[in-house]
């Protein structure tokens, strides 16, 4: 009898793909992602691209550029204008830029300029800045030397002064748990269908209030999380409050729409929990909700762009850590998150059966 019961449970388990995914596939994904992040070479194995401007015939600058190019840590992209280097850094096409002024000589008080995003996390910016300063110093003095580089942000990018690590950690956690609203929405839709509520709503001359209700709940949740971050952990909005509010609004819309999509693939509350948990954990991990995106290897950052989490966090990072960020600076992120929400809503509404 025991053997028969075990056989029955094994057959049920093997037919439950979401359970198999959470038991076997999900742990492997977590091990690969976290292993690549914290192994020490997940992101460093790939040389970082550096834009450089130097005068023709400047032997000191030429030696510094050669030391950087042959280090194996960086690839050098030569440019002719300082403005172009700043554009590349601001658009994140290169990791940093180096501008060697005429008469480059740190000993005479003429250092090179390091164009780098000073609003980035020190954990990301520090090693990059230190490596470049060390290479430039060794090319001139045979050893690392101070004051060979002066770090500046690209033109128009003003980092928020006194920003702490919470400026990165709080939005990550808010987005991660904000999207868990999708589980509540999905379970609610399945329960309402089982109880026959949707049948009565379809027959009555009233609109369906479920999505609007949970949308308001999501707004309250995000307001609470960011409000707690501001009061308890010193979170500040460096950019436009309106841009911050608009990004939050479309993010909550995407979370609620994702709940409808999950419900459309589920017949019971248990299936919503199994499918939704796997989906949300994977999206949160790859999108940067568990580990700040700037700390993730480049490949993982690219994969994360297939989730709304990543785009929402890119927008939040710009608004929170850079002064003067407006709606125009994060309009791409806002539109992409809104597009995810529209896509989730369209597919979910087409698949979901309000009567079963």
C-alpha positions in Angstrom: 0.0 0.0 0.0 2.9 2.3 0.8 4.6 1.5 -2.4 1.4 2.3 -4.3 1.0 5.6 -2.5 4.6 6.6 -3.3 4.1 5.6 -7.0 0.9 7.7 -7.2 2.6 10.8 -5.7 5.6 10.4 -8.0 3.3 10.3 -11.0 1.5 13.4 -9.8 4.9 15.1 -9.2 6.2 14.2 -12.7 3.1 15.7 -14.3 3.5 18.9 -12.3 6.0 20.8 -14.4 6.0 23.9 -12.2 6.9 21.8 -9.1 9.7 20.1 -11.1 11.0 23.5 -12.1 11.0 24.8 -8.6 12.7 21.7 -7.2 15.4 21.1 -9.8 15.7 23.9 -12.4 15.4 26.9 -10.2 18.2 25.9 -7.8 20.5 25.4 -10.8 19.7 28.9 -12.2 20.3 30.5 -8.8 23.7 28.6 -8.4 24.8 29.7 -11.9 23.8 33.4 -11.5 25.1 33.9 -8.0 28.2 31.9 -8.8 29.1 34.0 -11.8 28.5 37.2 -9.7 30.5 36.3 -6.7 33.2 34.0 -8.2 35.4 37.1 -8.8 35.8 36.6 -12.5 32.2 36.6 -13.7 32.4 40.1 -15.0 36.1 40.8 -14.9 37.0 38.1 -17.5 35.7 40.4 -20.2 37.9 43.4 -20.9 36.1 46.7 -20.3 35.9 49.3 -23.2 37.6 52.6 -22.4 37.3 55.7 -24.6 40.6 57.8 -24.9 41.5 61.2 -26.2 45.2 62.2 -26.4 47.3 64.6 -28.3 49.4 63.5 -31.2 53.1 63.1 -30.3 52.5 63.1 -26.5 54.9 60.3 -25.4 53.6 60.2 -21.8 50.0 59.8 -22.9 51.0 57.2 -25.6 52.8 55.1 -22.9 49.8 55.3 -20.6 47.4 54.3 -23.4 49.7 51.4 -24.4 49.8 50.2 -20.7 46.0 50.2 -20.6 45.6 48.4 -23.9 48.1 45.7 -23.1 46.9 45.0 -19.6 44.3 42.6 -20.6 41.7 44.4 -18.4 40.6 47.0 -20.9 40.1 47.6 -24.6 40.9 51.1 -25.9 38.7 53.1 -28.2 40.5 56.2 -29.6 38.4 59.4 -30.0 39.4 62.9 -31.2 37.0 65.0 -29.1 36.4 65.2 -25.4 32.7 65.8 -26.0 32.4 62.4 -27.8 34.0 60.6 -24.8 31.5 62.2 -22.5 28.6 61.1 -24.7 29.9 57.6 -24.8 30.2 57.4 -21.0 26.8 59.1 -20.5 25.2 56.6 -22.9 27.0 53.7 -21.2 28.6 52.6 -24.4 32.0 52.6 -22.7 32.9 51.9 -19.0 34.8 55.1 -18.7 36.8 57.7 -20.6 40.3 59.1 -20.3 41.2 62.6 -21.6 44.9 63.4 -21.7 45.3 67.2 -21.8 48.1 68.9 -23.8 51.3 68.7 -21.7 50.1 65.8 -19.7 52.4 65.6 -16.7 51.0 64.7 -13.2 54.3 65.7 -11.6 53.7 69.2 -12.9 50.1 69.3 -11.8 48.6 68.4 -15.2 46.8 65.1 -14.6 44.6 63.2 -17.0 40.8 63.4 -16.6 38.9 60.2 -15.9 35.3 60.6 -17.2 33.2 58.1 -15.2 29.8 58.0 -13.7 30.3 59.2 -10.2 26.7 58.3 -9.4 27.5 54.6 -9.9 27.9 52.3 -6.9 31.4 52.6 -5.3 31.6 48.8 -5.5 31.5 49.1 -9.3 33.3 52.4 -9.8 36.1 51.9 -7.2 37.9 48.9 -8.8 37.7 50.5 -12.3 39.0 53.8 -11.1 41.8 52.2 -9.1 42.9 49.9 -12.0 43.2 52.8 -14.5 45.0 55.0 -12.0 47.5 52.2 -11.3 48.1 51.5 -15.0 48.7 55.2 -15.8 51.0 55.6 -12.7 53.1 52.5 -13.5 53.5 53.6 -17.2 55.2 56.8 -15.9 56.8 56.0 -12.6 57.1 52.2 -12.6 54.6 52.0 -9.7 51.1 53.2 -8.8 51.2 56.9 -8.0 48.6 59.3 -6.6 47.1 62.3 -8.4 47.6 60.9 -11.9 43.9 61.0 -12.6 41.1 63.5 -11.7 37.7 61.8 -11.8 34.7 63.8 -13.2 31.2 62.8 -14.3 30.3 63.3 -17.9 28.7 66.6 -18.8 25.2 66.9 -17.5 25.4 63.9 -15.2 25.4 65.1 -11.6 25.6 62.4 -9.0 23.6 62.8 -5.9 26.0 63.9 -3.1 26.0 61.7 0.0 24.1 58.8 -1.6 24.4 55.6 0.3 24.1 51.9 -0.7 20.4 52.1 0.2 19.9 54.2 -3.0 20.5 50.9 -4.9 19.2 48.3 -2.5 15.8 49.8 -1.7 14.5 50.1 -5.3 15.7 46.5 -6.0 13.7 45.1 -3.1 10.7 47.4 -3.8 10.5 46.1 -7.4 11.1 42.5 -6.3 8.3 42.5 -3.8 6.2 44.9 -5.8 5.9 42.3 -8.5 4.8 39.6 -6.0 1.5 41.4 -6.1 1.0 39.3 -9.3 0.5 36.2 -7.1 -2.3 37.9 -5.1 -4.0 39.0 -8.3 -3.7 35.6 -9.9 -5.1 33.7 -6.9 -7.9 36.3 -6.7 -8.9 35.8 -10.3 -8.9 32.0 -9.9 -11.0 32.2 -6.7 -13.5 34.6 -8.3 -13.9 32.3 -11.2 -14.5 29.3 -9.0 -17.1 31.1 -6.9 -19.0 32.3 -9.9 -18.4 36.0 -9.1 -17.3 36.7 -12.7 -20.5 35.2 -14.0 -22.6 37.6 -12.0 -20.4 40.5 -12.9 -20.7 39.7 -16.6 -24.5 39.7 -16.3 -24.6 43.0 -14.3 -24.3 46.5 -15.9 -21.1 47.2 -13.9 -17.5 47.2 -14.7 -15.0 44.6 -13.4 -13.3 46.2 -10.4 -10.7 43.5 -9.6 -7.8 44.9 -11.5 -8.4 48.5 -10.4 -8.6 47.4 -6.8 -5.3 45.6 -6.9 -3.7 48.4 -8.9 -4.5 50.7 -6.0 -3.2 48.2 -3.6 0.1 48.1 -5.5 0.4 51.9 -5.5 -0.1 51.8 -1.7 2.5 49.1 -1.3 5.1 50.9 -3.4 4.4 54.2 -1.6 4.9 52.4 1.8 8.2 50.7 0.7 9.7 53.9 -0.7 8.4 56.0 2.1 9.9 53.6 4.6 13.2 53.9 2.7 13.1 57.7 2.9 12.2 57.9 6.6 14.2 55.0 7.9 17.2 54.7 5.5 17.7 58.2 4.1 16.5 57.4 0.5 16.4 60.5 -1.6 15.0 61.3 -5.1 17.8 63.1 -7.0 15.7 63.6 -10.1 12.1 64.4 -11.0 9.5 63.3 -8.5 7.0 63.3 -11.4 9.2 60.8 -13.3 9.5 58.7 -10.2 5.7 58.6 -9.8 5.1 57.8 -13.5 7.6 55.0 -13.4 6.0 53.6 -10.3 2.6 53.8 -11.9 3.6 51.8 -15.0 5.5 49.3 -12.8 2.4 48.5 -10.7 0.4 48.2 -13.9 2.9 45.6 -15.2 2.7 43.7 -11.9 -1.1 43.5 -12.0 -1.1 42.5 -15.6 1.4 39.8 -14.9 -1.0 38.4 -12.3 -3.7 38.1 -14.9 -1.3 36.4 -17.3 -0.3 33.9 -14.5 -3.9 33.2 -13.8 -4.6 32.5 -17.4 -2.1 29.6 -17.3 -3.5 28.2 -14.0 -6.7 26.4 -13.1 -6.3 26.3 -9.3 -4.8 28.5 -6.6 -2.1 25.9 -6.1 -1.0 26.2 -9.7 -1.0 30.0 -9.4 1.4 29.7 -6.4 3.7 27.2 -8.2 3.8 28.9 -11.6 3.9 32.4 -10.2 6.6 31.8 -7.6 9.0 30.3 -10.1 8.3 33.0 -12.6 8.7 35.9 -10.1 11.8 34.5 -8.5 13.5 34.0 -11.9 12.5 37.5 -13.1 13.6 39.1 -9.8 16.9 37.3 -9.9 17.7 38.1 -13.6 16.2 41.5 -13.5 18.3 42.8 -10.6 15.9 42.6 -7.7 18.1 40.4 -5.6 21.6 41.6 -6.6 22.0 45.2 -7.9 22.3 45.2 -11.7 25.6 47.2 -11.7 27.2 44.3 -9.8 26.0 41.7 -12.2 28.2 40.4 -15.1 27.5 42.0 -18.5 25.9 38.9 -19.9 23.5 38.7 -17.0 22.6 42.3 -17.3 21.7 41.7 -21.0 19.6 38.7 -20.2 17.8 40.7 -17.5 16.5 43.2 -20.1 14.0 40.5 -21.0 12.2 41.3 -17.7 10.3 44.4 -16.7 12.2 44.4 -13.4 15.5 45.4 -15.2 13.9 48.3 -17.0 12.1 49.6 -13.9 15.4 49.4 -11.9 17.4 51.2 -14.6 14.8 54.0 -14.4 14.9 54.1 -10.6 18.7 54.2 -10.5 18.8 57.2 -12.8 16.1 59.0 -10.9 17.4 58.2 -7.4 21.2 58.7 -7.8 21.5 61.4 -10.5 20.4 65.0 -9.9 18.3 66.7 -12.5 17.0 63.4 -14.1 13.7 64.2 -15.8 11.0 62.3 -17.6 12.8 62.7 -20.9 15.9 60.9 -19.4 13.8 57.8 -18.4 11.1 57.8 -21.0 12.6 54.7 -22.7 12.4 52.8 -19.4 8.9 54.0 -18.7 7.7 53.0 -22.2 9.3 49.6 -22.0 7.8 48.8 -18.6 4.4 50.0 -19.9 4.8 47.7 -23.0 5.5 44.7 -20.8 2.3 45.5 -18.9 0.2 45.9 -22.1 1.7 42.6 -23.4 0.9 40.8 -20.2 -2.6 42.2 -20.1 -3.4 41.4 -23.8 -2.2 37.8 -23.6 -3.7 37.2 -20.2 -7.1 38.6 -21.2 -7.2 36.5 -24.4 -6.3 33.3 -22.6 -8.2 33.8 -19.3 -11.7 32.3 -19.2 -14.0 34.2 -16.8 -16.3 31.2 -16.7 -15.2 27.5 -16.4 
